[in-house]
Amino acid sequence: MNALEFFQLSEGRWRSHRITHHLLLRRSESGNTEIEVQVLAPDDPKVIEICQLHDAQPHLAIGGCFVQWRGAMAWDQEEDDPHRGSTVFVLVPHEGSDNAGQLLRERGYAESVPVVGQYQVDAQNGLVLTTEYDTMSSQERFWFANPNLRLRTTTVKSFGGFNTTSFCAESKLRDQIADVPTEAPQLQPLHSWLGW
């Protein structure tokens, strides 16, 4: 599998259930997000725009995807700050490689700024995204348990050490999107033990 094929398998609407561990705070939170993924052709105006944003040659891109999400995390509900947004990812493979290259982003995972990361499809057909920011780095790994169940782990590391780790189970929605719950579940504070 290459990265574009991974994006193609990811196309559609998903319900993501996430647990995030804030390691320094020794607390955890959970939440739900609805995600919609649309694969973009190499000549799509959004792909060309992101290439231009990063001074990359558009003809080197093999495609990308447009991702929208809306959701709720337990702590954010207390602050009236729902998770909503969208971004564009563009794949620019390394010369001669089908499964590794640059991932151009309109906005990053750990910081909401345009960023260039690296992608690689590993030997188990997992998509690994690594991004270095000015003050931190993130690594995400996505893989399919089956065509309708995608799993994801994320680690965000700051200069001071590991800040957060997350695990997501994402199930493909076949029918109309259900409304994201407006109230987060009542959670008891949990202590992280370097795992999920």
N, C-alpha and C positions, 0 to 999 in steps of 0.2 A: 504494500500500500504506500502511496505517496501522500504528501500533505494535501494536495487538491482533492484526491479521492476521500481523504478523511473529512474535509469540509463538505464534500458532496453527501457523505453518509450522515453528516450533522445537520443537513438542511431540514427545515421544518420547525415545528413548535415543540418546546420541551418544558417540563415542570422540574425545577431543580430544588432539591432539599439539601440544605447546607448546614454543617456544624463548623464553627470557627473557634479555634482556641487562641486566646490572647495569652501567650506564655508568660510574659513579664508580669501581667496582672493576675495570673493564675485564675482566669475566668473563661467561660465558654458562652457562646450564644448560638442560637439556631435561627433559621429563616427559610422562606420559600421565595423562589423567583420564577417567573415565566420568561422564557427566552425564545426569541424567534431568529432563526439563521437563514439567510438568503445568500446562495452562492452567486458570485459575480464573475462574469467573463472578463478576459484580459483587456478587452476594449471598452468595458463599462466606464462611463464618465467618472464614477466614484473611484475606481482603480487608478485611472489616469490622474485624478486630482491628488490622491495620496502619494503617488509616485512623484508628482511635481512638488508637493509639500516637502518631501525628503530628498529632493534633487536626484532621484533615481530615474533611469531610463525606462519609460513605460513599456517599451517593446520587450524588456527582459522579464516582466511580470507574467506569471502563468495563470493569474486569477486571484480571487480573494473572496471575502464574504462581508455582508452587512449584518450586524448583530444588534438587536434591540432587546431590552430587558426591563422588567418592572417587578418589584418584589418588596419584601419586608423582612428586616432583621430585627431581633428583639430589642436591642439597645436603640436602634434608630427610631423605632416607634415611640420610644420615650421622648426623643428629641424632635419628633414630627419631621423626619428627614428620610422619606422613602427612597429605596434604590430604584431609580429610573434612569434610562439613558440609552445611548446607541453609540456604535463605533464601527469603523471599517478596518478590516485586516487585508493586507496585500502580500502575496507570496512572491518573493524574488529568489529563485534557487541559486545556489552556488554553481559556478560553471561545471558542467559535467555531472551534476548530482540531481537525482530524482527525489531525494528524501531529506535534504537539508538546505538551509539558506537563510535569508533575511526575512523577517516579518515586520512589515511597515505598519504602524498603527497610528490612527488618528488620535487616540488617547490610550494611555497605559492602564494596567491593572492597579498598580500601587500608587501611581501619580497620574492625575488627569492632564497630561501634556502629550503632545506628539512624541513618539518614541520609536526607535528601531531596535527590535529584538532579534533573537535567533530561534529558528525552529528546526526540529529534527524528528523524523519518524524512527522510533527505535526498533529493535529486533522483534519485539512483541506487538508491533503495529500500534504502539502508543505514540501520541503526538506530544512532544516535549517543547515547551516555549520558555526561553530564558531571556530575561530582560534586565539590563543594568540601568539604573537611574542615577541621578546625582547623589542621592543620600541613601539609597537602598537597592536591593535586587530582588527579583521574584522568579520563581520557577513553578510552572504549571505542567502537569501531565494529565492528558485525557486518554481514555481508552474505552472500547466498547465491550461490555459483558455479553451483549447480543445486539442486534440492530436497533432495538427499541430501548436499550438501557446503556447510557453513557456514564462513566465514572470520572471523577476529577479530583486531584490533590493539588494544593497550592501551598507554597512556603514563601513568606515575605521576610527577608532578612535586612535589618538596618545595620549601620556601622557598629551599633552596640550589641549585636547578637540577633538571635531569632526572635522576631516579634509575634508573628501569627502563623498558624497552620490551619488549613481548611480541608474538609472532605465533602464532596458533593456527589449525590446520586441523582441522575437526570433521566427522567422517563419521557419518551416521546408521546405527545398528545395526538390522538387520532381524530378527536371530535373538536367541537368549538372550544376555545380557550375558556376555562372557568375563571371567575374573578379571583384575583389574588386576595387572600384574607386581609381585611382591614385592621384586624387586631392580631398582634403577635401572640403566640402561646405564652402562658405564664411560666416563667422559667425560674428554677432555683439556681443560685450561683453554684457553679461547678469548678472544681480545681483540675487544672490540666496536668496530665502525667505523661507528656511527650508521646501522644498517640491519639487515636480516635476510636 
